[in-house]
Structures are given as structure tokens and as C-alpha cells.
Amino acid sequence: MAKNRQPVAKRCKALGISPAVMGYAKKQTNRNPGGQMRKKKSEYALQLNEKQKVKFVYGILEKQFYAYYEKAFAMEGKTGENLLSLIERRLDNVVYRAGFAMTRREARQLVSHAHYTVNGKKVNIPSYLVKPGDVIAIREKSMALDKFKSVLEANASMPVVSWLSVDKTKGQAVVAAMPTRDEIDCDIEENLIVELYSK
């Protein structure tokens, strides 16, 4: 399985996003404090930056990201909003959003190690797309582990997106609705991604 091993703080600074978006509230970098990057970017550079931002935040590589774009393009509605909605529905992101993992990277690893179930069945595919009505839960054996006890305790007061109904005492989340653009808190201009792929 391909992995993104880029340093989080360094990459966040390059893309102009807060490490908190990645789940790293205390991470920061003092490298290049003066910001020696060019002040003005070309249209292509802006479009590419938005695409790289989304890929990095959600931990997706190019081939899979383009597949999401093609699927979003074939759907009704705005392609950019469809794209973000599809990516939000990934199982690793849902696990993170529900507070069952500290970061999306950790969620991806824990899903790969089969610590979660969807509708009672074990799923170990981070890119699995959930749908309304699906029940995501931490496996009973995993709930007994200190790791999950500490994660649930640390995320007890973490706000949950409105399209998820979460019961942290049971380690269970229900997908109440499809995620909408307004509920995606990352600062993304998805129209630039669509323009980039439309060329």
C-alpha cells in the first residue's frame, strides 16, 4: 500500500494550511520563518496548490484522487462539491471525524489493521465509501485496548460534524446524511481543482 511520508508541519507550511486541520493541534515548524517563497503565483500554481492541499489533508495519492474526480464529474450537481463529498465519505476520514482516531493518518492505519466494522462487518479498506444509514463501530476486542480508551477520552469533547451521529461511550457512529460542502472545515477552493483537470 502506497503511503504519504511527507513531514506534516513542513508540508502544511508549504501548502498554507494549519496543522490543526490534519489533527496535529500542537505541531508547528520554525523552518524558513521569513517565507522565501514567491509572493505572486501563476494561475496554474494556484490550481495545483489546491489539488495538493486536498490530497495531503486526506492522505490520497494522484491515481486515486483522479478516480474520485472522474466519479464526481459523472454525478449530478457541482463537480467540485461532489469531489469533496466523496472524499469526506472515506472510512478513514469518517473514523477521524467521529473521534475514533487522533489524526487521519492514524485512522488510515487503524482501519488497515481492521479495528473497525461497518454494519457489523469487519472492513480494512481506508478508501471504503460509507453511505447514509451505515453504522461504523470500533470492534469489541479493540474497545478493550488502552489505545482506544485514551483516544476516546482525549476526543470526548471534540465537536462532531452534523452528518454523523456519534455515541463515544459505545464507540459507534451512524452516518445520518451525506456530507455537504458547508460542513467541510478545510479552506479549499474546489473550483480551482476542477479548472485544473478541465484543461
PyMOL commands that set and color helices and strands:
alter all, ss='L'
color gray80, all
select helices_A, chain A and resi 8-15+19-22+43-58+62-74+79-88+91-97+104-112+140-143+146-154+181-183+190-198
alter helices_A, ss='H'
color red, helices_A
select strands_A, chain A and resi 116-118+121-122+135-138+164-167+172-175
alter strands_A, ss='S'
color yellow, strands_A
deselect
rebuild
show_as cartoon
